[in-house]
Amino acid sequence: MEAETKLMRLFTDQPLHLECGAELSPVMAAYETYGTLNEDGSNAILICHALSGDAHAGGSAVITDEILKKIPFYKTMKEGQPGWWDGMIGPGRAFDTNKYFVICSNILGSCYGTSGPADVNPQTGRLWQKDFPAVTVRDMVRVQYTLLQKLGVKKLHSISGGSLGGMQALEWAVMYPDFVKSIIPIATAARHSAWAVGFNHLARQAVTNDPVWENGYYKDQPARGLSLARQIGMISYRTDISFQRRFGRERLDDENGYLDEANLFQSESYLNYQGEKLVNRFDANCFLAITRAIDWHDLSQGRTSLEDVMKTITARALCIGIDTDILYPAHEQQEICQLLTNAQYHEIQSTDGHDAFLIEFGQLTEVIKPFLNSIS
């Protein structure tokens, strides 16, 4: 199944009114689709990605010079590269493209084709950089809703995503209840916890303390800071068990250099590698914009109590937690399930912590596939 990212200009006649009070027009949206939309536009499933994700969720990537021109940050993506949730999307898989029209769109504020800080401000002709207005999860959902309308979707059979993707799914159910039949939030939060805010705070400081940060108007990526930010994040995405099993106390050279600082532990080398990968494929201002949006996420903000807001959700829900997740612990998923009026809970067993939603495809498929089949 080949997959090519497409772009659509939105909000050309009327601007997007952001929660911060600013307006954006036009807004570019990057997206991919898999499967075929039925005649009444009701078999669609929206897949929402996490912090550093993109629209390439499934299939084999088609990378052309035209796509690279439009989305420069795809430069590290290889021709034929599988989507980040490819094990879940396709014929016969959890999100079965023989039955469903599956869509994944890049979020507002990112650097993978949808408008964000790494794009040119049409009013000035210069990169937005730090001047890109503050965005929220609700703003991201408004862009997705407008995109889906343009694609002819009349009703969403379901929405699913992990982490930030799950936050979007929850907001969708509150903002557009008549549009959404079901949601599958995974390893997420109804409102961002103080613990999770703390991790993002450290990561943002790593970026802004980089000597080349230049108050957000950098000429070159603040590589050291962005790399460190990713390494901080990786500690929260995995577990002590997974690190110990994978790396133990092994060094790059186990035969020599016991007191050699250059002879890194394998765990140190792994974190450095993950940091370098993000530097090569992401933008620092986008990282800050999205982590702030995550921290601001609170379903009750500007509404009523969280309990009352959750009761307004009419969509059926499958809430999925991960037993070893330290970033969004399973008890948060259990609380979401308990506050909803029509929900069921399932817990993934994994040693990989928060990242298990990107790894444990077998367990996810076992519970998601029958849930989707039960939605009429």
N, C-alpha and C positions, 0 to 999 in steps of 0.2 A: 504494500500500500504506500504509494508515493504521497508526500505531503509538502506542499509549497505554501509558504506564508504569503498572505495577501494583505493589502492595505486599503482602507476606506476612509474618506474624508467625511467627518461628521460635524454637526453644529455649524454649518456654513451660513444658514439663514438667521438662526437665533443662537446666541452664545451659550456655552455651558456655564451655568451659575454655580460656582464652587462654594463650599461651606464657609470658606474663609472670607467670602465677600467679593473675591476677584472673578473675572470672567475670562473664558478662553474661546477663541473662534479663529480659524477652524480647529478641530481636534482630529488628529490622525489616529486611527485604530488599526493595529496589526492583529491578524487572526488566521487560524487554520480551521478547516472543516473536514469531517470524515463521515462517509455514509451519505444518505439521500434524505432530504426533507420530504415528508409526506404531503398530500394535497391540502390537508387542513392545518399544516404547520404545527402539529402537536407532538411530534416524536423527537423533539430536540432535547439534548442533554448538554449543559454548560459545564465545562471543566475549568476550574479556577486555580491558577498557579500560586506558588509561594514567593517569598522575597526576591530571589534572584532568578526566577523562572522566566519563561517566554511562551510564545504561542505554539511552539513546536512540541506538542504533548504526545503525539502518536505518529506512527508511520515512519517512512524513510525520508530524510530531508532532501529536498531538491534545492541546491544552492547554485544560483546563476549570478552572473555579473550584475544583472539588474537588481536582484535582491540585495547583494552586497552594497550596491550604490545607495539603495533606499534604507538599508539597515546595516550600517558599518559594523556594529557589534556582533554580527553573525560571522565575523571573520575567523573565529576559532571553531565554528561549526563545520563539520566535514560532510561532503556529499554522501548521502545514504545513512547519515547518523540517525539512530532511532530517537524518537521523542522521549522526553523525560518520564512519561507515564505510558510508554509503548506497551508494556506488559499488561496494561489494563484496557487499552483501546484497540479495537480491531474486530474482524469477523470471529464470532464465537467467544470473545473475551467478555470481561465484566460489563464494559460499555460496548455492547455488540453493534458494530457498524452495519450488520445485516438488518438490524431492527431500528437502530436509532441514528439520528443526525447529530453527530457530536461536534461541538464547537469549543475551541479554546482561544481566548483573546488575551493579548498582552495588556497588563494593567496600566492605567494612567500614572505617569510619573516614572515609568521605567525607561530603558534605553534600547528596547528591542522592537521599535517600530511605532509604538503608541506614544503620543506626545509626552515629553518629559524634559528635565533639565539639560539633557545632552543634545536637544534639538535647537534649531534656529528660531528665535523670537521674530515672528513676521513683522512686528512693529519696528524693530531696530535693525534687523538683518544680522544680528550677532547671536551667539549661543546664549540660551537662557541662563545656564549655569545656576548660580545661587538665587537668581531673580525669579526662577520659576515659582509660581504661587504654591502655597501649601495645599496639599491634597489629603483627602481622607478616604477611608474604605467606602463610604457612601458615594463619594465622587466617582470612584472607580466603578461602582455598580451602575451609576447613572449612564456612564459611557457604554457599558456592556448592554444595558437595556436598549439604548438607542441603536447600537449595532445590530442586535437581534431583530429589532423591528425592521431595519433595512434589509436584513437577510430573509424576511418573510416568516419568522418564527411567531406563532400566535400563542403558544403555551409551552412551558418547559416541563418535560416529563420529570426531570430532576436536575439538580445542581450538586456538584461535588468538588471537594478540594481539601488539601491538608494545610495546616498552619494558617498563614494569611489567606489561603484559598478557602478554608473553612469559615473564616471571618466574613468573607464575601458571601458565601452561601447563606449564612445566618442573616446578614443584612438584606439580601435579596428577599428572603421570606418575610421580613418585616416591611420592606419598602414596596414590594410588588406582590402582595399575597394572592391576588387573582391570577397571576401569571405563572405561579410556581406550584406544581403538584407535590413535589417531594424534595428533600434536601439530604445530603450525606456529608455532614461536617466531620472532619477527621483531625484529631490531634490539634485542637484549636481552643479558642476561648470566647466566652460571651463578652468579656471585657478584659483588657490586658492586665495581667497581674503585676504587682510591684516587683516581684522576682524577675519576670521577663523584661520589664522596663529597665531593670538594672543591667541586664546583659546588653541591651541596645545602647544604653547610656555609655557603657565602657567602649563599645564598638565605635560609636560616633566620636568619642574623644580620641580614639586611636587615629581616626581620619583627620580631624581638625587640628591635632597636634603635629601632623606631618609638616616639616619645614617648607614644602612646596604647595601647601594647601592654599595659600594666598587668599584667605577669607572666602573661599569658594570660587574664585576667579582664576583658577590655575591654568597654566599653559600645557603642562604635562600632568598626567594622573598622579596624585599623591600615593605612589605605589607602596611605600613602606607602611603608611597608615591604613590603606585599604586592605593590604595583606594581613596586617595585624588584626583588623576588625573581623575579617573572615575567620582567622584562627581562633579568636575569642568565641565567635559563633559556633564553630565546629565542636568546641568543648561542650556546649549546651545541646547540640544536635545528636551527640552520641552518648555512650555510657562508659563508666570505668570498666565494666565487664568486656565490652567490645574492644576497648583500647588494650586491655591486658591480654585478651586472647589473640589479638592481631599482632601486637608489637612486643608484649612482655618488656623485658629489659634489653632487648637486642639493640646493637649499635650498627652503624654503617659498616664498621670493620670490627667484628667480634674477636679477632685474633690479636689486635694491637691497639695501643693508644688509650689505655684505661683512664688516664688523666688528661687526654688530649681534647680540648674544647671543640676542636673542629670535627672530631669523631662523634657526630650527633647520635642521639638515641633515635631509633626508627620512628617513634612517636613524634619527635621534634621534626624530623625530615618530612613526615606525612603532613603535619600542620603547615610547614613552609610551602609544600607543594600545593595544598588547597588554597593558601593565600595567593600564590602566584597565579593559579588558575583564574581566580576571581578578578585579579588586576587586569588580566589579558582579555576579559570578556565583559566587564561591567564598568559603570561610571560612578565615581565617588559621590557626586551630588545626587544622583538617583538613589544611591544607597542611603544617604541621609534622609531624603524625602520619603522613601518608602518605610524606613524604620520608624520615622516619626508618625506616619499614618498608622502603623501597627500599634504604636504606643497610645495613640489617641482613640483607638478602637474601643468603644463601649456602647453596647446596644441601647442602654438606657439614657445616654447623653442627649439632653434636650427633649426627652420624652417623659416617661413616668418611671416608676421603679422597674428594675430588671425583671422582677417576677411578673409584673403586669404586662411588660413588653413581650415577654416570652409567651404569655397566654394568648397574645394576638396572632401568633403564628399558626396558621391553619394547615400548612403543608405537613404531610407525613414526614417523619425524620428517622434516619438511621444514624445514631451517634456512635462514632468509633474512637475508642481510646487505645493507648499503647501502654502496656504494663510498666515499661522502664523509662518512659518519657519524663525527663526532669524539667523540660522547658514548659510544656503544657501537660501537667500530670493527669493521669487517668481520672482522678477525682473531679477535675474540671469538666470532663466530658460527661461524667455521671451526673453532675449538677445540671448541665444543659439538658440532658435527657429528662431529668426529674421535673424541670421547670416547663418543659413542653407538654402539650396536651395529647399529642398523638405521636409518641416516639418509642423507639426501642434502642437498646444499648448492646454493643459488642466490643470486646477487648482483644486486641492483637497481642500475642505473646512473642516477644522478640528481645534479643540482647542488644539491638542496635538503637534503642532509644527513639527519640523524635523522628529520626530519619527512616524509621521502619515503614512509614507510609510511602516511601519511595523504593522500598526493597521487598517487603512481604506481599508480593502480588498474589500468591496463592491463597493466603489467608483472607486478603481483602476480597478476592473474587468469590470465595466461598460464601461470604455474607452479603456482598453487594448484588450479585446476580439474582438471587431469589427475591431480594427486596425490590429490585426494579421490576421484576416480573409480576410482583403482587400489586403494583400501582396500576389502577384502571384509568 
